[in-house]
Amino acid sequence: MEFLGTTQTASYCGPKRACGVSTLPPVAPAPVIQGCYQPYYLPGYRYLNSWRPSLFCKVSNTQTCLDQGATCRSALRPPTTLPAGRSALFCRYSPHDWDQCNQLQIHTAEASRLWASQLMGNSMRLMQDKDQLTRQMQEGTCRNLGQRLSDIGFWKSELSYELERLLNENHSLDAVKRRLECAAEELNSPLQVALECLYQREKRIGIDLVHDHVEKNLIREVDLLKCCQEQMRKLAQRIDIQMRDNRDAQHALERDLEDKNSAECIDEKCLNLRNTSDCISFFHGMEKIDGTISVPETWAKFSNDNIRHSQNMQANSVQLREEAQNLFDVLLDQMCKQFTSTNLAFHARVAEVTDVKNKLQMQLAKMLQEIFQTENTIMLLERSIMAKESPLKVAQTRLECRTRRPSVELCRDMPQCKLVNEVFTINDTLQTLKLRLRETQDTQQLLIMTKCRLEHELAMKANTLCIDKKCMGMRKTFPSILCLGTCP
């Protein structure tokens, strides 16, 4: 290290002091050079007289006297040091300073290296611990989601099973209600026949106009038919109220099942999310929002209550159906006992009309089955159309996403051609399915019109049977009342 500028004259450059043996001749004073060389200090450097290395102090304090026999060496006095030389001499550090500085740098570097090594090791352990913790938490969340999906699947199966049972029970109950209404309506014909028979019997004259056993049976028959109609209508009203309750339970199950399906789809989507998924993003503050309205206990209790309510409604429905069946059995038995007196003269006509009516009923049953199958076909076609919408959305979305390719990447490559072909194919498929759906719906309307005509024909045949009942001959149509227990 060197400093620019002049320095003060060292002690050994001045006149020597006497050593006690001899006195050296005076030496001419050193030339004064400060007058011709002004000190110059660079900016940022300290003045030279404010600091001196330890080497200068040691040199200045050294004894400069020599032995007495070395007087001859006075002539060998070193010349005065030039300013540049003195600056180079006095600006040097001592070896001790140099050693201390090097040791300090070594220790500092060693301490920094050790600190960096420790920090790196701690950082690696911290990253490993946090990575393991994050991985464990994510795996735990996946397990919880899987368990949640299992619970949802369990309750979905229970709700679906209960909903299917309830729908079957509603269908059975509706059939019983229609049987009751049909039976109550069908009893009007026997009632009119009985009243007509009573009216016709009033035309008897002479000795024949008596209150005989037949007259008493006809009066009991009229009372029995009116009582049966009243009981059937009351039971049909109770069944109608029960069906409304069943529909409420059905709607509750359907809403719960729909919510379960939505929750299952969401949880499956969450379970399928990975760290490499494209649809993940930051949603800051979501962990602070709690929009839940139930806990696992109340969540399970809600579905359980719906199932229990549905089971109670089914039990009530079963009880009503059994009551209706018992009523049918009792009333049919009583009416059959009243209808035992028949007229053989109208057997052929009653058999012929009954045969045609049975054929129409068979055709009506087949027509109902065909309508049911047509409805299923329509449902399957609609589902197929809906199922094609998602692939169409995917293909169109892919095409839309690929339109955002930059520059030359917007290439009409094989995937682009396949996607375009896929969109056109799916659109053509949708058009074909929709056309077939319209044809099937038209066929359904035709079948419904045919069913209405068959029902109208059945009503006409029943009216014909009522017209054919004249006096004692009208009694031959009463065996058709046995169909009340099995009418649709």
C-alpha positions in Angstrom: 0.0 0.0 0.0 1.5 3.4 -1.0 0.4 7.0 -0.3 1.2 9.9 -2.5 2.8 13.0 -1.2 5.9 13.9 0.9 6.7 12.5 4.3 8.5 13.7 7.3 12.2 12.9 7.6 12.9 9.7 9.5 15.1 9.9 12.6 17.9 7.9 11.1 18.2 10.4 8.2 19.2 13.2 10.6 22.5 13.8 12.4 23.6 11.0 14.6 23.9 11.3 18.3 27.1 10.7 20.2 27.6 7.2 21.4 30.0 8.2 24.3 33.3 7.4 22.5 34.0 10.0 20.0 32.2 12.8 18.4 31.6 12.6 14.8 32.2 15.6 12.7 29.2 17.7 12.0 27.4 16.9 9.0 25.9 19.4 6.8 22.2 19.8 7.4 19.9 17.9 5.1 18.6 20.0 2.3 15.1 21.3 2.9 12.9 20.0 0.1 9.6 21.0 1.6 9.9 24.4 0.0 10.2 22.9 -3.5 7.9 19.9 -3.1 4.5 20.7 -1.6 2.5 17.8 -0.2 -0.5 16.8 -2.2 -3.3 14.6 -0.8 -5.7 12.7 -3.0 -9.3 12.9 -2.2 -10.4 10.2 0.2 -6.9 9.6 1.7 -6.0 10.5 5.2 -3.1 12.8 6.0 0.2 11.0 6.4 1.0 12.6 9.7 -2.2 11.3 11.2 -1.2 7.6 10.8 2.1 5.7 10.6 2.6 2.0 10.5 4.2 0.2 13.4 7.3 -0.4 11.3 8.1 3.3 11.4 7.9 3.5 15.1 10.2 0.5 15.5 12.7 2.0 13.1 12.6 5.4 14.7 13.2 4.0 18.2 16.2 1.8 17.2 19.6 2.7 18.6 21.6 4.3 15.8 24.9 4.5 17.4 27.7 2.3 16.5 30.8 0.9 18.2 33.8 3.2 18.7 35.8 1.3 16.2 33.3 2.0 13.5 34.0 5.7 13.2 35.2 5.2 9.8 31.8 4.2 8.7 30.5 7.7 9.3 31.6 8.4 5.8 29.2 5.7 4.6 26.1 7.6 5.9 23.2 6.8 3.6 22.1 9.7 1.5 18.9 11.5 2.2 15.9 9.5 1.0 14.0 10.9 -1.8 10.3 11.8 -1.3 9.1 8.9 -3.5 11.3 6.4 -1.7 10.2 7.7 1.7 6.6 7.4 0.7 7.1 3.8 -0.4 8.9 3.0 2.8 6.6 4.6 5.4 3.4 3.4 3.7 4.1 -0.3 4.1 2.3 -2.5 6.7 4.2 -4.5 9.2 4.3 -8.3 8.9 2.3 -8.5 12.1 -0.4 -6.4 10.5 -0.3 -8.5 7.4 -0.6 -11.7 9.4 -3.4 -10.4 11.5 -5.2 -9.2 8.4 -4.8 -12.5 6.7 -5.9 -14.4 9.8 -8.9 -12.2 10.2 -9.9 -12.8 6.5 -9.4 -16.5 6.9 -11.4 -16.7 10.1 -14.1 -14.5 8.6 -14.3 -16.6 5.5 -14.3 -19.8 7.6 -17.1 -18.5 9.8 -19.1 -17.4 6.8 -18.6 -20.7 5.1 -19.6 -22.6 8.3 -22.7 -20.4 8.7 -23.6 -20.8 5.1 -23.2 -24.6 5.3 -25.3 -24.7 8.5 -27.9 -22.5 6.9 -28.0 -24.7 3.8 -28.3 -27.9 5.8 -31.1 -26.4 7.9 -32.8 -25.1 4.8 -32.6 -28.5 3.2 -34.1 -30.2 6.3 -36.7 -27.5 6.5 -37.7 -28.0 2.9 -37.8 -31.8 3.3 -39.9 -31.5 6.5 -42.3 -29.0 4.9 -42.5 -31.1 1.7 -43.3 -34.2 3.7 -45.8 -32.3 5.8 -47.5 -30.9 2.7 -47.5 -34.3 1.1 -49.0 -36.0 4.2 -51.7 -33.3 4.5 -52.6 -33.7 0.8 -52.7 -37.5 1.1 -54.9 -37.1 4.2 -57.2 -34.8 2.4 -57.4 -37.3 -0.5 -58.2 -40.1 2.0 -60.9 -37.9 3.6 -62.4 -37.0 0.2 -62.4 -40.7 -0.7 -64.1 -41.6 2.6 -66.6 -38.7 1.9 -67.3 -40.1 -1.6 -67.8 -43.5 0.0 -70.3 -42.0 2.4 -72.1 -40.1 -0.3 -72.2 -43.3 -2.5 -73.7 -45.2 0.5 -76.4 -42.6 1.0 -77.0 -42.3 -2.7 -77.6 -46.1 -3.0 -79.9 -45.9 0.1 -81.8 -42.9 -1.4 -82.0 -44.5 -4.8 -83.3 -47.8 -3.4 -85.8 -46.0 -1.2 -86.8 -43.7 -4.1 -87.3 -46.7 -6.4 -89.4 -48.4 -3.7 -91.5 -45.3 -3.2 -92.0 -44.9 -7.0 -93.2 -48.5 -7.2 -95.4 -47.9 -4.2 -96.9 -44.8 -5.8 -97.5 -46.7 -9.0 -99.2 -49.5 -7.1 -101.2 -47.0 -5.1 -102.2 -45.1 -8.2 -103.3 -48.3 -9.8 -105.4 -49.1 -6.7 -106.9 -45.7 -6.8 -107.8 -46.1 -10.5 -109.2 -49.5 -9.7 -111.4 -47.9 -7.0 -112.5 -45.1 -9.2 -113.1 -47.5 -12.0 -115.0 -49.8 -9.8 -117.1 -47.0 -8.3 -117.9 -45.9 -11.8 -118.6 -49.4 -13.0 -121.0 -49.9 -10.2 -123.3 -47.3 -11.8 -124.3 -49.7 -14.5 -125.3 -52.6 -12.1 -127.1 -50.0 -10.0 -129.1 -48.7 -13.0 -129.8 -52.3 -14.1 -131.1 -53.1 -10.6 -133.3 -49.9 -10.6 -134.4 -50.7 -14.1 -135.3 -54.2 -13.0 -137.3 -52.8 -10.1 -139.0 -50.4 -12.5 -139.7 -53.2 -15.0 -141.1 -55.3 -12.2 -143.5 -52.5 -11.3 -145.2 -53.2 -14.6 -146.4 -56.6 -13.5 -150.1 -56.8 -13.2 -152.5 -59.1 -11.5 -151.4 -61.7 -9.2 -147.8 -61.4 -10.3 -147.5 -57.9 -8.8 -146.3 -59.2 -5.4 -143.5 -58.4 -3.0 -141.6 -61.6 -3.5 -138.1 -62.8 -2.7 -136.8 -61.3 -6.0 -138.2 -57.9 -5.1 -136.4 -58.0 -1.7 -133.1 -59.1 -3.3 -133.3 -56.3 -5.8 -133.9 -53.7 -3.0 -130.9 -55.1 -1.1 -128.8 -55.1 -4.2 -129.5 -51.4 -4.8 -128.6 -50.6 -1.2 -125.4 -52.7 -1.4 -124.3 -51.0 -4.6 -124.8 -47.5 -3.2 -122.9 -48.5 -0.1 -120.0 -50.0 -2.1 -119.7 -46.8 -4.2 -119.6 -44.6 -1.1 -116.9 -46.8 0.5 -114.8 -46.9 -2.7 -115.0 -43.1 -3.2 -114.0 -42.4 0.4 -111.1 -44.8 0.2 -110.1 -43.3 -3.2 -110.0 -39.8 -1.5 -107.8 -41.2 1.3 -105.5 -42.7 -1.3 -105.4 -39.4 -3.2 -104.3 -37.6 0.0 -101.7 -40.4 0.7 -100.4 -40.0 -2.8 -99.8 -36.3 -2.3 -97.9 -37.2 0.9 -95.9 -39.7 -1.1 -95.1 -37.2 -3.8 -93.8 -34.8 -1.1 -91.6 -37.6 0.2 -90.6 -38.4 -3.3 -89.6 -34.8 -4.0 -87.6 -34.7 -0.8 -85.7 -37.9 -1.8 -85.2 -36.5 -5.3 -83.8 -33.2 -4.0 -81.6 -35.0 -1.6 -80.4 -37.4 -4.3 -79.8 -34.5 -6.7 -77.8 -32.7 -4.0 -75.8 -35.9 -3.4 -75.1 -36.2 -7.1 -73.9 -32.6 -7.2 -71.7 -33.0 -4.1 -70.3 -36.3 -5.5 -69.4 -34.7 -8.8 -67.7 -31.8 -6.9 -65.8 -34.1 -4.5 -64.8 -36.4 -7.4 -63.4 -33.3 -9.2 -61.6 -32.2 -6.0 -60.2 -35.8 -5.5 -58.9 -35.9 -9.1 -57.1 -32.6 -8.8 -53.4 -32.9 -8.8 -50.5 -30.5 -8.4 -50.1 -30.7 -12.2 -53.7 -30.0 -13.0 -54.4 -27.1 -15.3 -57.6 -25.9 -13.6 -56.1 -25.1 -10.2 -55.6 -21.5 -9.2 -55.2 -19.2 -6.2 -58.4 -18.3 -4.3 -57.1 -16.1 -1.5 -59.3 -15.9 1.6 -61.3 -19.0 0.8 -60.1 -20.7 4.0 -61.6 -17.9 6.0 -65.1 -18.4 4.5 -67.3 -21.0 6.1 -70.5 -21.5 4.2 -71.4 -24.9 5.6 -74.8 -25.4 7.1 -74.5 -28.9 8.5 -72.1 -31.2 10.2 -71.6 -34.9 9.4 -74.2 -35.9 12.1 -76.9 -33.6 10.8 -76.0 -34.4 7.2 -76.5 -38.1 7.8 -79.6 -37.4 9.9 -81.2 -35.4 7.1 -81.0 -38.3 4.6 -82.0 -40.7 7.3 -85.0 -38.6 8.2 -86.0 -38.5 4.5 -85.7 -42.3 4.2 -87.6 -42.8 7.4 -90.4 -40.5 6.2 -90.5 -42.3 2.9 -90.7 -45.6 4.8 -93.6 -44.3 6.9 -95.4 -43.1 3.8 -94.8 -46.5 2.2 -96.2 -48.3 5.3 -99.3 -46.1 5.1 -99.6 -46.8 1.4 -99.3 -50.6 2.0 -101.9 -50.3 4.7 -104.3 -48.5 2.3 -103.7 -51.0 -0.5 -104.4 -53.9 1.8 -107.5 -52.1 3.0 -108.6 -51.5 -0.6 -107.9 -55.2 -1.4 -109.9 -56.3 1.5 -112.7 -54.0 0.5 -112.6 -55.4 -3.0 -112.8 -58.9 -1.7 -115.7 -58.2 0.7 -117.7 -56.2 -1.7 -117.1 -58.6 -4.6 -118.1 -61.5 -2.4 -121.3 -59.7 -1.4 -122.1 -58.6 -4.9 -121.5 -62.0 -6.3 -124.0 -63.5 -3.9 -126.5 -60.9 -5.1 -125.8 -61.6 -8.7 -126.3 -65.4 -8.6 -129.7 -65.1 -10.1 -129.1 -64.8 -13.9 -131.0 -65.3 -17.0 -129.8 -68.0 -19.4 -131.5 -66.2 -22.3 -128.8 -63.5 -22.5 -125.8 -65.8 -22.1 -124.9 -65.8 -25.7 -125.1 -62.0 -26.1 -123.3 -61.3 -22.9 -120.6 -63.8 -23.8 -120.2 -62.2 -27.2 -120.0 -58.6 -25.9 -117.8 -59.8 -23.0 -115.4 -61.5 -25.4 -115.1 -58.3 -27.5 -114.6 -56.3 -24.4 -111.8 -58.7 -23.2 -110.1 -58.4 -26.6 -110.2 -54.7 -26.4 -108.9 -54.8 -22.9 -106.1 -57.0 -24.1 -105.4 -54.6 -26.9 -105.5 -51.7 -24.4 -103.0 -53.5 -22.2 -100.7 -54.1 -25.1 -101.2 -50.5 -26.2 -100.3 -49.3 -22.7 -97.2 -51.5 -22.8 -96.3 -50.2 -26.2 -96.8 -46.6 -25.0 -94.6 -47.4 -22.0 -91.9 -48.8 -24.3 -92.2 -45.8 -26.5 -91.8 -43.5 -23.5 -88.7 -45.4 -22.5 -87.4 -45.1 -26.1 -88.0 -41.3 -26.0 -86.2 -41.1 -22.7 -83.3 -43.1 -24.0 -83.1 -40.9 -27.1 -83.2 -37.8 -25.0 -80.4 -39.2 -22.8 -78.4 -40.1 -25.9 -78.9 -36.5 -27.2 -77.8 -35.1 -23.9 -74.9 -37.5 -23.8 -73.7 -36.2 -27.2 -73.7 -32.6 -25.9 -70.7 -33.0 -23.6 -68.4 -34.5 -26.3 -69.6 -31.7 -28.7 -68.7 -29.1 -26.0 -65.3 -30.8 -25.5 -64.5 -30.8 -29.2 -65.7 -27.2 -29.7 -63.8 -26.1 -26.7 -60.7 -27.7 -27.9 -61.1 -26.0 -31.3 -61.7 -22.7 -29.6 -58.6 -23.2 -27.4 -56.5 -24.2 -30.4 -57.4 -20.9 -32.2 -55.3 -19.1 -29.6 -52.1 -20.7 -30.8 -49.6 -18.1 -31.6 -48.1 -17.3 -35.0 -47.0 -20.3 -37.1 -48.3 -22.7 -34.4 -51.8 -22.0 -35.7 -51.4 -25.1 -37.9 -54.1 -27.1 -39.5 -52.5 -30.3 -38.2 -54.1 -33.8 -37.9 -55.7 -33.0 -34.4 -57.3 -29.9 -36.0 -58.8 -32.0 -38.8 -59.9 -34.7 -36.5 -61.6 -32.2 -34.2 -63.4 -30.5 -37.1 -64.5 -33.9 -38.3 -65.6 -34.9 -34.8 -67.7 -31.7 -34.5 -69.4 -32.3 -37.9 -70.0 -36.0 -37.0 -71.5 -35.2 -33.6 -73.7 -32.5 -35.1 -74.9 -35.0 -37.8 -75.5 -37.6 -35.0 -77.5 -35.1 -33.0 -79.6 -34.2 -36.1 -80.3 -37.9 -36.7 -81.2 -38.6 -33.1 -83.4 -35.5 -32.9 -85.2 -36.6 -36.1 -85.7 -40.1 -34.7 -86.9 -38.5 -31.4 -89.5 -36.5 -33.3 -90.7 -39.6 -35.1 -90.9 -41.5 -31.9 -92.9 -38.7 -30.2 -95.3 -38.7 -33.2 -95.6 -42.4 -32.8 -96.3 -41.9 -29.1 -99.1 -39.4 -29.9 -100.5 -41.9 -32.4 -100.4 -44.7 -29.8 -102.1 -42.4 -27.2 -104.8 -41.5 -29.7 -105.3 -45.3 -30.4 -105.4 -45.9 -26.6 -108.1 -43.2 -26.3 -110.1 -44.8 -29.0 -109.7 -48.2 -27.3 -110.8 -46.8 -24.0 -113.7 -45.2 -25.8 -114.6 -48.5 -27.4 -114.5 -50.2 -24.0 -116.8 -47.5 -22.6 -119.1 -48.1 -25.5 -119.0 -51.9 -24.9 -119.9 -51.3 -21.3 -122.8 -49.1 -22.4 -123.9 -51.8 -24.8 -123.9 -54.3 -22.0 -126.1 -51.9 -19.9 -128.5 -51.5 -22.9 -128.8 -55.3 -23.3 -129.9 -55.7 -19.8 -133.7 -55.7 -20.1 -135.7 -57.0 -17.2 -134.5 -60.4 -16.2 -132.2 -60.6 -19.3 -130.2 -57.6 -17.9 -129.1 -59.9 -15.1 -126.9 -61.8 -17.5 -124.3 -58.9 -17.6 -123.7 -58.9 -13.9 -120.8 -61.5 -14.1 -118.7 -58.8 -15.7 -118.7 -57.1 -12.3 -116.2 -59.8 -11.2 -113.7 -57.8 -13.2 -113.9 -54.9 -10.7 -111.1 -56.5 -8.6 -108.7 -56.5 -11.5 -109.7 -53.5 -13.7 -106.8 -51.3 -14.6 
